[in-house]
Amino acid sequence: MAKKSRKQQSGGTPATVALTAAGVAYTVHAYDHDPAHPSYGEEAAEAMGRLPDAVCSDLVAGVRTGALRRRVVPVAGQLDLKALAAAVGGKRAAMADPALAERTTGYVRGGISPLGQRKRLPTVLDASASDHATICVSAGRRGLEVELSPGDLTELTHAVLAPIGRA
């Protein structure tokens, strides 16, 4: 697995470009993506040798009248749609259509990063992220993750911390 610091990386994805522009410390982890793997997030955790509770997936959901929200939850659990709705003052939440999520974020499914998205969406980060010194999220494509502090992710995405994941 290749690791690059932000000083070593040139070019990059919109996510890594956003991190570099913000002056945030991060590490890139690259691995060979297996299209046959049943879970993008679990594949990333396995490939990096990380616990699944420190690797997060960025999911797009609709809340209320179809307003989209980003939610970032550990791959070790699942998103609790009722908790997400409650965290943003809504009654219901539902997963967004994958094609809509791709168009809105500018990323492909399995590579959606909470950083550098085409359209800035309100973000809810699972509160368990703050239990870790660093977490990993997609760097903007399948087979590429970025490791950073939960505080930096929260600040850059203007995220609200809430217990939106469940085991």
N, C-alpha and C positions, 0 to 999 in steps of 0.2 A: 504494500500500500504506500502510495506516495504522499508525502506531507510537504506542504509549502507554507512558509510564513507569508504575510502580506508583502513583505519586502522582496521576496523571491518571485512572486507571481506577477506576470505581465498580462495585460488584457483581462480576460476573465469573463464571468457572467455578470448580468446586471446586479446580482446580489453581492458579489465580491467587489465590484466597482463601487457600490453604495457603501460597503464597509470601509474600503480604502479611503473614499472621499470623506467619511465621517471620522477617520483617524482611529478607528476601533481596532483593538488587538483581536486577531482571529487566526485560526489554523485551518487549512483546507485538507480534507481527507478524500482521496480518490480511490475507487475500487472498480473492479470489472462488474458491471451490472449484468445480471442474469435475467433475461426476459421471461423465463419460465418460473421464476420465484413468485410465490403467491402473495407476498407482502413487500412493498417497497421499503417500508420502515424497518421491518424485521430483518430484511436483507442487509440494509445499511448497518444496523447494530451488529449483526453477525460478522460482516465483512471487516468492520473496524474493531471487533473484539470489545465492544462497549455494552454495558447493561442497557436493556431496552427502555428503562425509565429515564435515561439521560439522553435518549435520541428522540426527537420530536417530529411529528408529522404536521404539515400545514394543510388544513382542510378548509374548504369554503362552504358556508352554509347560508341559507336564507332565513331571515328572522322577520317576524311581523308581516308586512305587506310586500315581501320579496326583497327587502334590503339585504344585500350580501354582507357577510362578516367573515373575517378570517379567524380561525381558532387553531391554536397550536397546542397539541397534546402529546404526551409520551406515547411511543409506539407500544409500550407495555400494556396499555389499557385501551379503552374506547372513549369516544366522545359521548357525553351525556347531553342529549339535545335539550332536555328540560332545564338542566342547569345552565346551559348556554343561553337559552331564552331568558331565564331569570336574571342572569348576569348583565344582560343588556336591556332589561326592562320590557321584554316581550312575553307573549303567551306561548308561542310556538316557534320551533326552529326545525328546519329540514335540510338535508344535504342538497347542495346546488348541483345542477346538471353538470357532469364533467366537461362537456364542451363549453358551457358558459364559464365555468371556473378557468379553463384554459384561455379563453378569449379575454376575460377580465384581468387575469394576472400576467399574461404574456408568457407563461410557462406551460410545459406539458405535464400531464398527470404523472405522479411519481417523481417529479422534479420541481414541483411548486415550492418556491421559497417564500418565507414571510418578508424577505428583503428585496428591494429593487423591482417591485411589481409594477406593471403597466399602470394600473389604477390603484391608488391607495385606499385600502379598505379598513374599516375599524377592526381592531384586533383584540382578541381575548386569549391570553396565555394561561395555561393551566397553572394553578398556584404551586403545584409540586415542583415546577421548574426551579423555584428558588431554593430547593433543597440541595442543589448541586452547584459546585463552583463554576462548572461549564456545562453546556448542553450542545448537542449537535442538531442542526436543521439542514434541509436541502440547500445547496449552494446554487441551485437553479437548473440542474439537469440530473438525470438519473446517473448514479454512480459517482456523484460528487456531493460531499457534505462539508459544512463549515461549522467549526467549533468556536463558541464565544460564550461570554458570561450571560446569564439570564438577565442581569441588569442592563447590559448593553442592548440586548434584543428588545427588552421592554421599552427602553428609551428610544431606540431607533424606529420602532413600529408604533409608538404611542399606545402600547398595549395596556389593557386592564388585566390585572391578575385576579383570577377567580377559580374556584374548584369545579372545573368543567369536565374532568376526566373521571373515569371509573375503572376499577380493576376488571 
